[in-house]
Every structure is written in structure tokens, then in C-alpha cells.
Amino acid sequence: MAPMFLVSNEPMTKAGIESGVAATFPTLNYRKEGELKAVLERLNMHRQQHAAAKGTYGVNIIVQKTNPLFQQHLDACVEAKVPLYITSLGNPKTVIDAAHSYGATVLCDVTNMIHAQKAADMGCDGFIAVSSGAGGHAGPYPMHVLVPMLQKAFPDKMVIAAGGIATGQQMASAMILGAAGVSIGTRFIASTEATVSEEYKKAILAYGMEDIVLTERISGTPCNIINTPVAKRIGYKQNWFERFMSKSPRTRKYFKMLVQVRGMKSLEKAVKPGSYHQLWSAGQSVAFVDDITPVKEIIERLIKEYRTSLGAVSAQF
């Protein structure tokens, strides 16, 4: 279960653990003092209580210098001995060293071979291969190119396919390519455990893959969102001044921080029930989401479809 900003929550994570998957969430979903520490304590207890299910949990940490809570959140995660880390948007070395000090696993978000090589040189355990079509921050390459390229170049690293996956059939396709697993996000927005607005959930059902657009205006980094009237109004490209401020050595750190804080507030406003500010992150896999169901049922359906798809492939040969 992929980490989704302002969407992934404790009930979703617990349901994922009970269903035997690795359920992850961004640490930035918990920004109040002591909030993350309390959640981690409850998740550790829940994992112990459901050890037979063999599920686990993990955190996604933004390692960019623009994340003001980075060190505070990392310290809380290390203290709780979080079993799995996913790093995004920056140098993962600090997280890798801290996690490996007690045997945790670190997967790094990568969208190309250059970033993958840097992460591998720093000692990561594997990659989240973020392909085109992913919700939120997305890469430029299709899964059927990126995953086998990573698997070929780094045979000793775990490769998890991400982007555009919402069915067991797509999951089977990724595994045949050489992935060790898949990371699914958008499908879980339309779950009963998700506490986002009903309007957001219904949008996941109503919109199709052609309605997903890439914008730089929310965080400064290419991000896939639903092309609502609000998205059209704010636009998709940074203007010349924003690009200048983002690249200037004197201003880029603080300007990027400003853009990200502004984007976070806008997204937070949009996901709340009763909001008319329709700015919603989602991937192209919205095309395959037709109902709002519990996390457990979503996972059971994925597994059933996965096994059926593999059986169909085997029968052809």
C-alpha cells in the first residue's frame, strides 16, 4: 500500500497489516508534536497482535532539505524501530545509515537510472520504480521499461513497481517483468477506511486516465493530479519567475520550501469533507477503480485477480 500524502492513515495501515501486506504512509501526514511517535507505538503493537498475518508497515520520508521535520521524524522512526522506509526527493544516506543500524529495510523512490545508481552507491536495499501514470510525484518512463532496466542493472536490489497499477492483472504483469512486488496507491483512496471527502472518492470513480495531468505548480516537482476546474485554473507549468527562484543558489532552498508548504495547504484544504476546493492527487489507474470498498476486500480482490492472471498466462504455454 503506497504512501499517499493526506490520504494514508492509521486505519488503512492497520487494515493492510491484517491483510498481510506492507502498508506505508508519509510521516508528513503527522505534523503535530508527538503525533507520529504515538501512531508508531500503536502500529508496533498492532503488528505484534497480528503477527500471523505476516503484514508489516513502513514510512515514507521526504529527505529534501526543504522538509523541516526530517530529523525529528527520522529520530521518532528509529526510536520505534520502524521496519521499512521509503525515501523521496533527496539524498537518502542519512536514512539508510540510521535504518541499517538496527536492520530495517530502505527502498528509494527512483524515476531513472541515474538516481537509482546514486541510491545503490549509498547502500539502499532496493527501489520503488516510480513510472509514468503514478499518482502524486511521477516519473517519465513506463513500468515495462523502467522495471526491467532496474532489475537488469541492479540484480541484487529489490525492485518494486509503482505507477498505474490497480488490478491483479497489472500486478502479475509487473512480477513477470522481474519486480519483487508492486506499490499501489490510487486504488486505496476509494476505500472505506480513507478519511478523505466523499467528493474525492467519487472523483476517483468518475474520472478516467485521460483526466490525469502532470503539474509543477503544487510542489515544484512534476505531480499527477485530476484535471478538475481548480487544476485547470492554477495551471501546470511554473512561470519564468518561479523557475528562476527554484534554480538560483541563493533562493532555491527557501523558495522550494515556500512552494511545498503552499501546495501542502492547498491539498489539505481539498481533501477535507465539505470542501469545494477540488485539487486531488491521483494516478492514471483511476480508470480501473469502480467502487468504494474496505481495504481488506481490495487486497483480497487483487490477490484473486493476480492468481487468475498468472494461471491464464501459464495455460497459454
N, C-alpha and C positions, 0 to 999 in steps of 0.2 A: 504494500500500500504506500504510494508515493507521498512525500511530504508536500502539503499544499498550504500556502500562506493564508491565514484566517479561515481555513476550512477544516483542516485536520484537527481533531480534538481528542480529549481523553476517552469518551465513549467509543469513538471509532477505533482508536488504538487498542483498547481493551477487547473489542469485538474481533479485531484482527488477530490478537494473541490467542484468543479462544478458538479461532478457526485455523490456527497453525501456520500463519504467515508472519512475515516481518512487517509490522505496521510502524510507519515513521511519521514524524511531524516536525515542522520548523520550530526551533527554540524561540524564534521571534514571535510565535503565537502567544508566548507567556512573557510579558514585558514588565509586569508589576513585581515589586520587591518580594522575594521569597516564593513567588508563584511557581516557577519552574522546579525548584527544589521539592516542593510539596507534590507536584504531579509525578516527578520521577520516583519518589518514595512509594506512591500508590501503585505505579506501574510495576515496580520491582516486586511488590507484594502480590499483585495480580498475576504476574508471570510465574511466581513460585506456586501460587494456588492452582494454576492451570498448566503445570509443567508437562503433564501427559500429552497435551495438545501439540507440544514442541514449537509453539509460536514464540515470537520474540518482538522486541520493539527497538526503535532507533531514533536518532535525532538528526535533523539537518541544520548545519551551522553555516551561516554566511561568513566567510573568512576574510572578506574585504575589510580594509582599514576603516571603511565608512560605517561599519557595524559597531556602534558604541557599546553594545552589550556583549561583544565577542568573548572577552576574557572572563567576565562574570558568569556567562552561560557555560563556557568550557569548564571552569572550575566546578560548577554545580554538577555537570555531567560526569566529570572524573570522580568526584566525591561519591556519586551514586553508582559508579561503575557501569555506565550505560554500555550495553553490549555492541551497539552498531552506530557508526557515524557516517553521515553523508555530507561532504563539503561542497560548497558552491562559491563561485565568483571570487577567487583569490588564491593565495599561497596556502596550501593545506599542511605545511610542515609542522607547525605547532600542534595541530590537532592529531596528526599521525603519531608524533612522538608521545604525546600525552596518552592517547588511546592504547598504544602498544605497550605502555608502561605496565598495564595490567591485563593485556591480552585481548582487547577489544578489536573489532574489525573496522577498517576505514575504506569507504568507497568514495571516489571523487567524481563529481559531475564533469563530464567532458563532452565537447561537441566536435572536436577534431583531433588529429594525430599529434599535433604539436603540444597541446595541453596535456594529452594523455602521456606523452613521453616525459614531460616535466613532473607529473604526478607520480609516474612509475619510478623516476630517479629519486624521488623523495621517500619512496618506500610504501606507497599505498597498497592495499590488498586487492583492489580492483577498481572498476569504473562503472558509473551509471552512464551508459551511452545515450545521451540526450539527442534524439534525432528530430528531424523536421516533423511538425504536427503535434509536438508536445505542448501541453498546457503550461502557461507561465513562460519562463525562460526556455527558449527552444533553439535547436541547432539547425544548420543549413543542409545537412545530409540525411538521406532516407535511411531507415533502420537496416534495410537489406544491403546497404553499402558499409555503413559505419560499424555495425556489429562484427561482421566477418573480418573487416580490416583490423579492428582492435584485437580480435581473437587470434588472428594470424601473427600480428606484431608482438603481442604480449601473451603467449600461451600459458604463462604461469600466473596470470592475473584473472580474477573473476570479472566477467562482463555481464552486466545487467542491462537488458534492452528497455529503453524508455521512449515514449512518444507515439501516440496514435493507437495504443493498444487498449481494447475494451472488451474483447471476447476471447474465449478459449482457443478459437481457431487462430487468431493472431498470436496468441501466446505460443502455440505449437510451432508456428512459423518462425518465431524468434529463437526457439530452442533448437530447431533444425539448423538454423544459421550458426549455431555454436554458443548462444547465450546460456549462462548458468541460471538465469531467471529473468523475470520481467518486472518492471515498475509501472504500476497502474494508478493514475490519479483521477482524471476526469470522471470515470465511471462511479467513483465513490462520493462525488459531490451529490449525486442523486441517490443518497442513502438516507434511511430514516434517522440514523444517528447524527448526521451532519446538522449543525445548528444554524446554517445559513438560511436566508429568507426563502420562502416558498417560490417567490418570483425567480430567484437564481436557479433553484432546482428545476422549475418548469422550463426555464430557458435552455437548460442542458438537454431537455427532451425535445424542445421545439426547434432549435437551430440545427443546421447541418454543417458539413465540413467546409462548404464554400462560405460560410458565415464567420469563419475564424480568420482573424487578421493579425499581422505582426506589427507591434508598435514599439517605439523607443521612448514614448512620452511618459510612461509610468515610472520606470526605474532607470532609464538611460541605457539599459541593455535590452536587446530585442526580446519581446514578450508576447505570447499569443493570448488574445482576448476575443470575446464575442463582439461582433461588429454591430453593436447597438447604436441608437442615435447619439448617445453620450460619447461613445468611442469615435464616431464619425466627426463629432464636433471638436474634440480635442486634437484629432489628427494622429498621424502615425510616425512622422519624422520630426526629429529635433530641428529647430531653426538654426540659422548661422551663429547666433549669439550663444545658444545652448551648446552647440558643438565646440565653439571656441573655449567656453568656460570649462567644458569637460576635458579638454586636451591640454590646456595651459598648466604647466607645472606648479604655478603659484595658486591656482584656483581649483584644480580638478577635484582634490580630495573633498573640500568643503562644498563645492557645487554639486558633486555627485551625492553627497550626504543629504543636501537640501532636496534634490530631485527625488531621492528614495524616500525620505520622510514624507514629502508631499504626496508621492504615489501611494505609500502605505496608508496614509489617512484617507485618501480618496477611495481605495479598495475597501478599507474598513467600513467606511460610510455606506458603501454599496451592498455589502453582504448582510447588513443588519435587516431584520424583519421590518417591513413597512417603509423601506427606503425607496425613493423614486430615482435614485442616482444609479443607473444601471451600467456599472463598469465591472464586468465579470471576467475573470480569467478562466480559460478552458482550452482544451486541445481539440484537434480535428476528429478525435474519437467520439465526439458528441453525436456523430452520425449513427452510432451503434447503441446509444442509450435510449431506451423506450419506456422505462418505468422507474419508480422510486421504491426501493426495497431495502430491507435490513442488510447490513454488511455481511452477515453470515450467509444469507441467500445469494448475494452477489458472488461470494467466493465459491460456494458450492456449485453454482452455475458455471463459473469459469473452469473449475476442475472437470466437471462433466463434459463441457464443450471441448476442453483440451484433450481429454482421453478419447472422445469420439473422433476428433480430428486426426489424432495420431493413428487410430485404428483404421480410418479411411485411407490414409496415406499408405499404411502397411499393406492393406488389402489390394492396392493397385499394383503392388510388386510381388 
